[in-house]
Amino acid sequence: MEFENNLNLCKFIAQKIKENPQNRITFADYMNWVLYHPEYGYYTVNQPQFGATGDFVTSPYFGSDFGEMLAEQFVQMWEILDYPNPFTLVEMGAGQGLLASDILCFLKKQYPEFYSKINYLICEKSAFLKQQQQKQLKNLLNINQSIQWCDLETLKNETIIGCFFSNELVDAFPVHQVIVQNRQLQEVYITVDSQTTLDLKFQETIAELSTEKLTDYFKLIEIDLCSPAYAEGYRTEVNLIALDWIKMVASKLNQGFILTIDYGYPAQRYYLPSRREGTLQCYYQHRHHNHPYINIGKQDLTAHVDFTALERYGERYNLHLHGFTQQALFLMALGLGDRITALSQPSDYSLSEVLQRRECLHSLIDPIGLGNFGVLLQSKGLSPSQQQIPLKGFNIPL
């Protein structure tokens, strides 16, 4: 495979390794700098990253239906919370702004009363993506002053009434990598195996865990990787940042919901003994592979989400599990099936347009693709009667 490294980023990482007393860094530190270094990281300098010309495609790129069906769910949330004004939608990691645009345009047309009550916040760390979002939302910004950009950390605690939501965000958080050796849990670290700055190469080394939080993580999800069920050399990931993230989001929410959509599994599936190489994947120009030490700064690195960890850690901060399902079932419950059926009726669409639209709708529920994504809904501050109201997206269609 052809590859190209960002030499400046490689030098930076090598310097960090050199500064460490043990001449090593965790894989989580490596992944953080590869993706988020303020000057050289993948999410800082690469453009575009999404769509047909990028490295991967997310649900909003298959048309406005995904955002419109999410909007239907937000309407019901507003009703359950007894029509608060404002109802704050906080999108965390908004890509190029397509999802925000689809949601707001649909609500403006179909639910104008709800639309007038919305305060839309976007949490985005990438300066480039923030510019893309503002460009995408330019027309709405001219007529609606309720769209704002903010940092999650700076939101005041327990002030948000509404819904925090994300689509393919948590999978991009840096992860620790752990490995089973001699019936003990060890950690994967990164070192440099070349002394010349023109030929920097990174290699792995195995040592003791960098933090007790890794041990606590597996206690939280009740998984014992050192049991006989797991083979020697079993390797996987731990997303500690996801725990910090769900704790922070919970602290900002006064009353409402947290909707997390991403690829991943409950813990029992994530840490199957047969999944002995983990879930880490690299994405480069619509190809995926498992070589994180090439195309440094030029490719995306992701790992699947452990939804059990988000659920159980959230319970510590007063988050209630409201539902968990797959994206295909979620969207079908919100009316995607009706949209597919409507394509069989006479319309002004040409045959090629109908076929293209049908393909896009089916892509959202593809069981080996987007349809298999997990959809986790947590809530906070709801009364017992509000908690009992079933949300549309979690009613399994017959």
SULGI-V660101 format. One record per residue. PSI is psi in radians with two decimals (none if undefined). NEAR is the number of other C-alpha atoms within 12 Angstrom. Layout:
BEGIN
psi->PSI near->NEAR
psi->PSI near->NEAR
END
This chain:
BEGIN
psi->2.28 near->12
psi->2.51 near->11
psi->2.77 near->16
psi->2.13 near->16
psi->2.67 near->26
psi->1.83 near->31
psi->-0.66 near->24
psi->-0.70 near->22
psi->-0.71 near->34
psi->-0.74 near->35
psi->-0.72 near->28
psi->-0.83 near->27
psi->-0.72 near->39
psi->-0.67 near->34
psi->-0.70 near->22
psi->-0.68 near->23
psi->-0.75 near->29
psi->-0.63 near->20
psi->-0.36 near->14
psi->2.33 near->18
psi->-0.49 near->11
psi->0.16 near->18
psi->0.84 near->22
psi->2.75 near->31
psi->2.76 near->36
psi->2.77 near->37
psi->-0.56 near->39
psi->-0.72 near->35
psi->-0.76 near->32
psi->-0.85 near->40
psi->-0.64 near->40
psi->-0.81 near->32
psi->-0.64 near->35
psi->-0.67 near->44
psi->-0.62 near->38
psi->0.18 near->31
psi->2.31 near->27
psi->-0.39 near->21
psi->-0.59 near->21
psi->-0.07 near->27
psi->2.72 near->34
psi->-0.80 near->36
psi->-0.11 near->37
psi->-0.71 near->29
psi->-0.30 near->25
psi->2.35 near->32
psi->2.28 near->24
psi->2.93 near->24
psi->-0.24 near->28
psi->2.86 near->31
psi->-2.96 near->21
psi->-0.46 near->15
psi->0.04 near->16
psi->-2.70 near->22
psi->-0.33 near->25
psi->2.86 near->28
psi->2.32 near->29
psi->2.97 near->37
psi->-0.72 near->40
psi->-0.31 near->33
psi->-0.05 near->29
psi->0.43 near->27
psi->-3.13 near->27
psi->-0.12 near->29
psi->-0.71 near->37
psi->-0.86 near->41
psi->-0.65 near->36
psi->-0.64 near->33
psi->-0.61 near->38
psi->-0.71 near->43
psi->-0.69 near->38
psi->-0.70 near->32
psi->-0.66 near->34
psi->-0.61 near->41
psi->-0.79 near->38
psi->-0.65 near->29
psi->-0.75 near->39
psi->-0.75 near->32
psi->-0.76 near->21
psi->-0.64 near->31
psi->0.14 near->30
psi->0.74 near->21
psi->0.93 near->23
psi->2.62 near->27
psi->1.90 near->20
psi->2.79 near->24
psi->2.03 near->37
psi->2.15 near->39
psi->2.17 near->44
psi->1.87 near->41
psi->2.15 near->43
psi->1.94 near->37
psi->1.47 near->37
psi->0.21 near->43
psi->-2.26 near->40
psi->0.16 near->34
psi->0.09 near->38
psi->-0.77 near->35
psi->-0.77 near->37
psi->-0.76 near->44
psi->-0.79 near->38
psi->-0.74 near->32
psi->-0.88 near->37
psi->-0.70 near->43
psi->-0.70 near->28
psi->-0.79 near->27
psi->-0.65 near->28
psi->-0.65 near->23
psi->-0.75 near->16
psi->-0.50 near->19
psi->1.14 near->22
psi->-0.58 near->15
psi->-0.81 near->19
psi->-0.73 near->32
psi->-0.69 near->34
psi->-0.26 near->26
psi->-0.04 near->28
psi->2.33 near->35
psi->1.95 near->29
psi->2.04 near->36
psi->2.43 near->34
psi->2.14 near->37
psi->1.96 near->33
psi->2.17 near->31
psi->-0.48 near->26
psi->2.12 near->31
psi->-0.68 near->26
psi->-0.81 near->26
psi->-0.59 near->29
psi->-0.72 near->28
psi->-0.73 near->20
psi->-0.72 near->24
psi->-0.76 near->33
psi->-0.61 near->27
psi->-0.78 near->19
psi->-0.61 near->24
psi->0.23 near->32
psi->-0.83 near->20
psi->-0.68 near->16
psi->-0.63 near->27
psi->-0.54 near->21
psi->-0.41 near->13
psi->-0.11 near->14
psi->1.94 near->21
psi->0.18 near->19
psi->0.08 near->24
psi->2.12 near->32
psi->2.73 near->25
psi->2.48 near->32
psi->2.96 near->23
psi->2.36 near->23
psi->-0.70 near->29
psi->-0.53 near->20
psi->-0.11 near->15
psi->2.44 near->22
psi->2.53 near->18
psi->2.43 near->18
psi->0.75 near->21
psi->-0.29 near->22
psi->2.19 near->33
psi->1.98 near->37
psi->-2.22 near->44
psi->2.21 near->46
psi->2.37 near->44
psi->2.70 near->42
psi->2.60 near->40
psi->1.99 near->38
psi->0.96 near->34
psi->-0.91 near->32
psi->-0.50 near->37
psi->-0.34 near->37
psi->0.05 near->35
psi->2.44 near->38
psi->2.46 near->34
psi->2.60 near->39
psi->2.60 near->39
psi->2.31 near->40
psi->2.78 near->41
psi->2.53 near->34
psi->2.13 near->32
psi->2.17 near->24
psi->0.73 near->16
psi->0.45 near->18
psi->2.64 near->25
psi->2.10 near->33
psi->3.00 near->32
psi->2.61 near->35
psi->2.22 near->34
psi->2.88 near->32
psi->2.32 near->33
psi->3.07 near->34
psi->2.29 near->31
psi->0.24 near->19
psi->2.45 near->16
psi->-0.11 near->16
psi->2.39 near->14
psi->-0.33 near->20
psi->-0.21 near->14
psi->0.94 near->17
psi->2.22 near->27
psi->2.36 near->25
psi->2.52 near->31
psi->2.87 near->25
psi->2.63 near->25
psi->2.70 near->24
psi->2.35 near->26
psi->-3.04 near->25
psi->2.84 near->22
psi->2.50 near->27
psi->-0.36 near->24
psi->2.56 near->19
psi->-0.26 near->15
psi->-0.48 near->18
psi->-0.71 near->31
psi->-0.77 near->26
psi->-0.59 near->19
psi->-0.82 near->31
psi->-0.46 near->30
psi->-0.69 near->18
psi->-0.77 near->25
psi->0.01 near->27
psi->0.89 near->18
psi->2.28 near->27
psi->1.70 near->27
psi->-0.25 near->39
psi->0.06 near->25
psi->2.82 near->18
psi->-0.30 near->15
psi->-0.39 near->18
psi->2.27 near->27
psi->2.72 near->24
psi->2.32 near->22
psi->0.02 near->27
psi->2.30 near->34
psi->2.43 near->33
psi->-3.01 near->38
psi->2.76 near->44
psi->2.17 near->46
psi->1.47 near->40
psi->-0.56 near->33
psi->-0.56 near->30
psi->-0.60 near->34
psi->-0.76 near->35
psi->-0.66 near->24
psi->-0.85 near->29
psi->-0.57 near->41
psi->-0.78 near->28
psi->-0.77 near->29
psi->-0.77 near->45
psi->-0.63 near->42
psi->-0.44 near->29
psi->-0.38 near->34
psi->2.21 near->36
psi->-0.88 near->29
psi->2.28 near->36
psi->-2.49 near->44
psi->2.74 near->46
psi->2.05 near->48
psi->2.05 near->48
psi->2.06 near->44
psi->2.19 near->44
psi->2.93 near->37
psi->2.36 near->38
psi->-2.98 near->41
psi->2.83 near->31
psi->2.78 near->29
psi->-0.70 near->31
psi->-0.52 near->21
psi->-0.65 near->21
psi->-0.82 near->32
psi->0.70 near->36
psi->2.41 near->24
psi->-0.52 near->26
psi->-0.28 near->20
psi->1.12 near->23
psi->-0.12 near->24
psi->0.10 near->25
psi->-2.81 near->30
psi->0.04 near->34
psi->2.30 near->38
psi->2.61 near->29
psi->2.44 near->33
psi->2.20 near->31
psi->1.96 near->34
psi->0.92 near->26
psi->0.28 near->20
psi->2.52 near->21
psi->2.58 near->20
psi->-3.09 near->21
psi->0.77 near->22
psi->1.51 near->23
psi->-0.10 near->33
psi->0.35 near->33
psi->2.91 near->28
psi->0.69 near->31
psi->2.13 near->40
psi->-0.09 near->40
psi->-0.17 near->36
psi->2.75 near->44
psi->2.54 near->44
psi->2.30 near->43
psi->2.79 near->40
psi->2.59 near->37
psi->2.80 near->37
psi->2.36 near->44
psi->1.75 near->46
psi->-0.47 near->42
psi->-0.70 near->36
psi->-0.75 near->39
psi->-0.73 near->46
psi->-0.89 near->37
psi->-0.65 near->29
psi->-0.61 near->33
psi->-0.58 near->33
psi->-0.53 near->22
psi->-0.34 near->21
psi->0.63 near->28
psi->0.45 near->29
psi->2.31 near->35
psi->2.31 near->32
psi->2.02 near->32
psi->-0.41 near->33
psi->2.69 near->32
psi->2.29 near->32
psi->-3.07 near->35
psi->2.71 near->36
psi->-0.68 near->41
psi->-0.83 near->35
psi->-0.68 near->30
psi->-0.84 near->38
psi->-0.62 near->44
psi->-0.70 near->33
psi->-0.44 near->28
psi->0.07 near->31
psi->0.15 near->29
psi->-0.62 near->35
psi->-0.69 near->25
psi->-0.62 near->19
psi->-0.64 near->25
psi->-0.78 near->25
psi->-0.67 near->17
psi->-0.40 near->17
psi->-0.30 near->24
psi->-0.17 near->18
psi->2.71 near->13
psi->2.44 near->11
psi->3.13 near->11
psi->-0.03 near->11
psi->2.51 near->16
psi->2.90 near->13
psi->-0.73 near->15
psi->-0.64 near->12
psi->-0.69 near->14
psi->-0.78 near->22
psi->-0.68 near->16
psi->-0.74 near->18
psi->-0.70 near->27
psi->-0.73 near->27
psi->-0.72 near->18
psi->-0.76 near->28
psi->-0.72 near->35
psi->-0.53 near->30
psi->-0.57 near->31
psi->-0.36 near->38
psi->0.25 near->31
psi->2.08 near->21
psi->-0.30 near->17
psi->0.21 near->15
psi->-2.17 near->21
psi->-0.55 near->35
psi->-0.36 near->31
psi->0.01 near->25
psi->2.61 near->37
psi->2.55 near->39
psi->1.93 near->41
psi->2.24 near->43
psi->2.11 near->41
psi->2.70 near->40
psi->2.84 near->42
psi->2.45 near->36
psi->0.18 near->30
psi->2.59 near->27
psi->2.83 near->16
psi->-0.67 near->13
psi->-0.64 near->12
psi->-0.65 near->24
psi->-0.43 near->25
psi->-0.22 near->15
psi->2.08 near->21
psi->2.32 near->19
psi->2.52 near->32
psi->-0.78 near->29
psi->-0.20 near->36
psi->0.19 near->29
psi->1.96 near->22
psi->2.11 near->21
psi->2.51 near->18
psi->none near->7
END
